[in-house]
Amino acid sequence: MTRLFYGAAFIMFVTVFSVFLYFSIKAFSINPDTVTQAYSYPRHHIVLIPEEINNDYWRLVEKGARDAARDFGIALEYTGPKQADQEEHLKSINMAAAAKVDGILTQGLSEEQFTPLINKVVQKGIPVMTVDTDAAKSDRISYIGTDNYYAGILAGKALLADTEGEIKVGIITGKFDTNHQKLRVQGFKDAIREQNRVEIIAIEASQITRIQAAEKTYKILQEHPEINAFYGTSALDALGISEVLEYMGKSQETYVIGFDILPETLELLEAGKIEATVIQQPYEMGYKSIEAMVQVLEGKAVDSINHTETRVIRQGDLPLNRNEMIEAEVQ
């Protein structure tokens, strides 16, 4: 009985030891069939600093930039003011420069404030590119984005083509003191300048918020009930304008042209609550800005101005094609 017990114990010991030995060898051996990928450090560290990080439009720019960063092996940092604040924006650029990042992508919201800072950063050896809004007099390497003056021209021509008779226009613009908004207003003014039947009655600033776009639309209509057309120059303006017109029962009698193709903008266009919107390419801006910065960091030349496509769409242009729909997806 004792011999039987010791025999069983010995067999169990051999079995356990064999299993242990097998898995130990397997754990410390290299299996040629196993695909291993070594970690590779990002080629460059680039920072994208918009005027407002949580803005739907800028999320589209971010998406394009992140896709490009993945494709080119770049570490991308997306930072800036949570709400539009020029001082915070400038502070974010200063902080990125102090951190000695490889490149900075940002807006040139005003020549007076942004040009000296951009020049200082470039002098430190950090290339700066402007996206969406240019600081043309600065030492920025390149501008990637809409020709904002031309976009305003397109909006004005669309209003002329779509309307007849006397038109009294109210303009809701993002901000009075930012370059791209001023250019969009000026282009619009120049497009309608020689048409006596069209008159701009009032201009108000939404501060790039839907709430203030609605508030300023209501204010304009209270003061100038004869207005029968609106032009919104930033992504959320047409949404605020449309809300007020619907509330006041003026949707059917008032022409509205806005900017950008956020999902809700497309819904308003499809429902006939706005007549037209200017398409920009925020995703393309984000992607191309990373692509251009990589070229610069690797010693290649880039054009100083890279305009992305701009055009006007109306209800009849819906649905958009697949590439255009990428621009309307906020993730």
C-alpha positions as CSV (number, residue, x, y, z in Angstrom):
1,M,0.0,0.0,0.0
2,T,2.9,2.3,0.9
3,R,4.6,1.5,-2.4
4,L,1.5,2.3,-4.3
5,F,1.1,5.6,-2.5
6,Y,4.7,6.6,-3.3
7,G,4.3,5.5,-6.9
8,A,1.2,7.7,-7.4
9,A,2.9,10.6,-5.7
10,F,6.0,10.2,-8.0
11,I,3.8,10.1,-11.1
12,M,1.9,13.3,-10.0
13,F,5.2,15.1,-9.3
14,V,6.6,14.2,-12.7
15,T,3.4,15.3,-14.4
16,V,3.3,18.7,-12.5
17,F,7.0,19.3,-13.1
18,S,6.6,18.6,-16.8
19,V,3.7,21.0,-17.2
20,F,5.6,23.6,-15.3
21,L,8.7,23.1,-17.4
22,Y,6.7,23.3,-20.7
23,F,5.0,26.6,-19.9
24,S,8.2,28.1,-18.5
25,I,10.1,27.3,-21.8
26,K,7.1,28.7,-23.8
27,A,7.0,31.9,-21.7
28,F,10.7,32.7,-22.3
29,S,11.0,31.5,-25.8
30,I,10.3,33.6,-29.0
31,N,7.6,32.2,-31.2
32,P,8.4,33.0,-34.8
33,D,4.7,33.0,-35.6
34,T,4.0,35.7,-33.2
35,V,3.9,39.2,-34.7
36,T,5.6,41.7,-32.5
37,Q,5.7,45.4,-33.1
38,A,8.3,47.6,-31.5
39,Y,7.2,50.9,-30.1
40,S,8.3,53.8,-32.3
41,Y,8.5,57.3,-31.0
42,P,6.5,60.0,-32.9
43,R,8.5,61.8,-35.5
44,H,7.5,65.3,-34.3
45,H,5.4,67.0,-31.6
46,I,2.9,69.5,-33.2
47,V,0.3,71.6,-31.4
48,L,-3.0,72.8,-32.8
49,I,-4.4,75.8,-31.0
50,P,-7.8,77.1,-32.2
51,E,-9.8,80.0,-30.8
52,E,-12.3,77.6,-29.1
53,I,-11.6,73.9,-28.6
54,N,-15.1,72.8,-28.0
55,N,-16.6,74.5,-31.1
56,D,-18.2,71.9,-33.5
57,Y,-16.4,73.5,-36.4
58,W,-13.0,73.2,-34.7
59,R,-13.7,69.6,-33.8
60,L,-13.8,68.9,-37.5
61,V,-10.4,70.6,-38.0
62,E,-9.1,68.5,-35.1
63,K,-10.5,65.3,-36.6
64,G,-8.6,66.0,-39.9
65,A,-5.4,66.8,-38.0
66,R,-5.6,63.7,-35.9
67,D,-6.1,61.5,-38.9
68,A,-3.1,63.1,-40.5
69,A,-1.1,62.7,-37.3
70,R,-1.8,59.0,-37.3
71,D,-0.9,58.6,-41.0
72,F,2.4,60.6,-40.6
73,G,3.4,59.2,-37.1
74,I,3.1,62.6,-35.4
75,A,2.3,63.4,-31.8
76,L,-0.6,65.9,-32.0
77,E,-1.7,68.1,-29.0
78,Y,-5.0,69.9,-29.3
79,T,-5.3,72.7,-26.8
80,G,-6.6,76.3,-26.3
81,P,-9.4,78.2,-24.8
82,K,-12.6,76.3,-24.0
83,Q,-14.6,79.4,-25.1
84,A,-13.4,82.1,-27.4
85,D,-10.9,84.3,-25.4
86,Q,-8.1,86.0,-27.3
87,E,-5.9,86.5,-24.2
88,E,-6.2,82.8,-23.4
89,H,-5.5,81.9,-27.0
90,L,-2.2,84.0,-27.0
91,K,-1.3,82.4,-23.7
92,S,-1.7,79.0,-25.2
93,I,0.7,79.9,-28.0
94,N,3.2,81.2,-25.6
95,M,3.0,78.0,-23.5
96,A,3.5,75.8,-26.6
97,A,6.6,77.8,-27.5
98,A,8.0,77.6,-24.0
99,A,7.5,73.8,-24.2
100,K,9.7,73.8,-27.3
101,V,7.3,71.9,-29.5
102,D,8.4,71.2,-33.0
103,G,5.6,73.2,-34.7
104,I,2.5,75.3,-33.9
105,L,-0.7,75.4,-35.9
106,T,-3.0,78.3,-34.9
107,Q,-5.2,81.1,-36.1
108,G,-4.1,84.7,-36.8
109,L,-7.2,86.3,-35.4
110,S,-5.8,89.8,-35.4
111,E,-2.7,91.3,-36.9
112,E,-2.1,93.6,-34.0
113,Q,-1.9,90.9,-31.3
114,F,-1.0,87.7,-33.2
115,T,1.6,89.0,-35.7
116,P,4.2,90.0,-33.0
117,L,3.8,86.8,-31.1
118,I,4.0,84.6,-34.2
119,N,7.1,86.5,-35.3
120,K,8.7,85.9,-31.8
121,V,7.9,82.2,-31.9
122,V,9.3,81.8,-35.4
123,Q,12.5,83.6,-34.4
124,K,13.0,81.0,-31.7
125,G,13.1,78.4,-34.4
126,I,9.6,77.0,-34.1
127,P,7.6,77.1,-37.4
128,V,4.1,78.5,-37.2
129,M,1.3,77.9,-39.7
130,T,-2.1,79.6,-39.6
131,V,-5.2,77.6,-40.2
132,D,-8.7,78.9,-41.1
133,T,-7.6,82.5,-40.3
134,D,-4.5,84.1,-41.6
135,A,-2.0,86.6,-40.2
136,A,-0.7,87.5,-43.6
137,K,1.7,90.2,-42.4
138,S,3.4,87.8,-39.9
139,D,6.4,85.5,-40.4
140,R,4.1,82.4,-40.4
141,I,5.4,79.8,-42.8
142,S,2.1,79.1,-44.6
143,Y,-1.7,79.6,-44.4
144,I,-4.1,76.6,-44.9
145,G,-7.7,77.4,-45.1
146,T,-10.6,79.3,-46.8
147,D,-10.1,82.4,-48.9
148,N,-12.4,84.3,-46.5
149,Y,-12.9,87.4,-48.7
150,Y,-13.8,85.1,-51.6
151,A,-16.2,83.2,-49.4
152,G,-18.0,86.5,-48.6
153,I,-18.2,87.3,-52.3
154,L,-19.8,83.9,-52.9
155,A,-22.4,84.6,-50.2
156,G,-23.3,88.0,-51.6
157,K,-23.6,86.6,-55.2
158,A,-25.8,83.8,-53.9
159,L,-28.2,86.2,-52.2
160,L,-28.4,88.3,-55.4
161,A,-29.1,85.1,-57.5
162,D,-31.7,83.8,-55.1
163,T,-33.7,86.9,-54.4
164,E,-35.7,89.5,-56.3
165,G,-37.0,93.0,-55.4
166,E,-35.8,95.1,-52.4
167,I,-33.8,93.2,-49.9
168,K,-33.0,94.5,-46.5
169,V,-30.1,92.5,-44.9
170,G,-29.1,91.9,-41.3
171,I,-25.7,90.4,-40.8
172,I,-24.7,88.3,-37.8
173,T,-21.0,87.9,-37.7
174,G,-18.8,85.9,-35.3
175,K,-16.7,88.8,-34.0
176,F,-16.0,92.3,-35.2
177,D,-12.3,92.2,-34.5
178,T,-11.2,88.9,-36.1
179,N,-9.6,88.8,-39.5
180,H,-11.6,86.0,-41.1
181,Q,-15.0,87.4,-40.0
182,K,-14.1,90.9,-41.2
183,L,-13.1,89.5,-44.6
184,R,-16.3,87.5,-45.0
185,V,-18.4,90.7,-44.3
186,Q,-16.2,92.8,-46.6
187,G,-16.5,90.3,-49.4
188,F,-20.3,90.2,-49.0
189,K,-20.5,94.0,-49.0
190,D,-18.4,94.2,-52.2
191,A,-20.5,91.6,-54.0
192,I,-23.7,93.6,-53.5
193,R,-22.2,97.1,-53.7
194,E,-23.6,98.0,-57.1
195,Q,-27.0,96.5,-56.5
196,N,-29.3,99.3,-55.4
197,R,-32.1,96.9,-54.5
198,V,-30.0,95.3,-51.7
199,E,-29.2,97.3,-48.5
200,I,-27.4,96.2,-45.4
201,I,-29.4,97.6,-42.5
202,A,-27.6,96.2,-39.4
203,I,-24.6,94.2,-38.3
204,E,-24.3,92.5,-34.9
205,A,-21.7,90.1,-33.4
206,S,-22.6,86.7,-32.0
207,Q,-19.2,86.1,-30.2
208,I,-19.3,82.7,-32.0
209,T,-22.2,81.4,-29.9
210,R,-25.6,80.2,-30.9
211,I,-27.3,81.9,-28.0
212,Q,-25.9,85.3,-28.9
213,A,-26.6,84.8,-32.6
214,A,-30.3,84.3,-31.6
215,E,-30.2,87.3,-29.2
216,K,-28.7,89.6,-31.8
217,T,-31.1,88.4,-34.5
218,Y,-34.1,89.2,-32.2
219,K,-32.6,92.6,-31.4
220,I,-32.2,93.5,-35.1
221,L,-35.7,92.4,-35.9
222,Q,-37.2,94.4,-33.1
223,E,-35.3,97.5,-34.3
224,H,-35.7,96.8,-38.0
225,P,-38.8,94.7,-38.7
226,E,-38.4,95.5,-42.4
227,I,-35.4,93.2,-42.7
228,N,-36.1,90.2,-45.0
229,A,-32.7,88.6,-45.3
230,F,-29.9,87.5,-43.0
231,Y,-26.3,86.5,-43.6
232,G,-24.5,84.6,-40.8
233,T,-20.7,84.5,-41.1
234,S,-19.7,81.8,-38.5
235,A,-20.8,78.2,-38.1
236,L,-23.4,78.8,-35.4
237,D,-24.9,82.0,-36.6
238,A,-27.5,80.5,-39.1
239,L,-28.7,78.2,-36.3
240,G,-29.5,81.1,-34.0
241,I,-31.0,83.2,-36.8
242,S,-33.3,80.3,-37.8
243,E,-34.5,79.8,-34.3
244,V,-35.6,83.4,-33.9
245,L,-37.2,83.5,-37.3
246,E,-39.3,80.4,-36.6
247,Y,-40.3,81.8,-33.2
248,M,-41.4,85.0,-34.7
249,G,-43.2,83.3,-37.7
250,K,-40.8,84.9,-40.2
251,S,-39.1,81.8,-41.6
252,Q,-41.1,81.7,-44.9
253,E,-40.6,85.4,-45.7
254,T,-36.9,85.8,-44.8
255,Y,-33.9,84.6,-46.8
256,V,-31.0,83.1,-44.8
257,I,-27.5,82.2,-45.9
258,G,-25.1,80.8,-43.4
259,F,-21.6,79.3,-43.1
260,D,-20.5,75.7,-42.8
261,I,-22.3,72.3,-42.9
262,L,-22.7,71.2,-39.3
263,P,-25.4,68.4,-39.2
264,E,-28.1,70.8,-37.9
265,T,-27.3,73.3,-40.6
266,L,-27.9,70.6,-43.2
267,E,-31.2,69.7,-41.5
268,L,-32.3,73.4,-41.7
269,L,-31.3,73.5,-45.4
270,E,-33.2,70.3,-46.1
271,A,-36.3,71.6,-44.3
272,G,-36.2,74.9,-46.2
273,K,-35.6,76.9,-43.1
274,I,-32.5,78.4,-44.5
275,E,-31.8,78.9,-48.2
276,A,-28.1,78.4,-48.6
277,T,-24.8,77.9,-46.8
278,V,-21.2,78.4,-47.6
279,I,-19.2,75.2,-47.5
280,Q,-15.7,75.3,-46.1
281,Q,-13.4,72.3,-45.6
282,P,-12.4,72.1,-41.9
283,Y,-11.5,68.4,-42.1
284,E,-9.2,69.1,-45.1
285,M,-7.7,72.1,-43.3
286,G,-6.7,70.0,-40.4
287,Y,-5.3,67.2,-42.5
288,K,-3.4,69.5,-44.9
289,S,-2.0,71.6,-42.0
290,I,-0.3,68.5,-40.5
291,E,0.9,67.4,-43.9
292,A,2.4,70.8,-44.6
293,M,4.0,71.1,-41.2
294,V,5.7,67.7,-41.6
295,Q,7.1,68.8,-44.9
296,V,8.6,72.0,-43.3
297,L,10.0,70.0,-40.4
298,E,11.7,67.7,-42.8
299,G,13.3,70.5,-44.8
300,K,10.9,70.8,-47.7
301,A,9.3,73.9,-49.1
302,V,5.6,74.6,-49.0
303,D,3.5,77.3,-50.6
304,S,2.8,80.3,-48.4
305,I,-0.9,80.2,-49.2
306,N,-2.9,77.0,-49.5
307,H,-6.6,77.7,-50.0
308,T,-9.1,75.0,-49.5
309,E,-12.3,74.6,-51.5
310,T,-15.2,77.0,-50.9
311,R,-18.6,77.0,-52.5
312,V,-22.3,77.6,-51.8
313,I,-24.9,74.9,-51.6
314,R,-28.7,75.0,-51.6
315,Q,-31.4,72.5,-50.8
316,G,-31.2,71.1,-54.4
317,D,-27.5,70.1,-53.8
318,L,-28.5,67.6,-51.1
319,P,-27.7,64.9,-50.2
320,L,-24.0,65.6,-50.2
321,N,-21.5,63.1,-51.5
322,R,-19.4,60.9,-49.2
323,N,-16.3,63.2,-49.1
324,E,-18.5,66.3,-48.3
325,M,-20.3,64.3,-45.5
326,I,-17.0,63.8,-43.7
327,E,-17.0,67.6,-43.2
328,A,-20.4,67.4,-41.5
329,E,-19.5,64.6,-39.1
330,V,-18.7,65.9,-35.6
331,Q,-17.0,63.3,-33.5
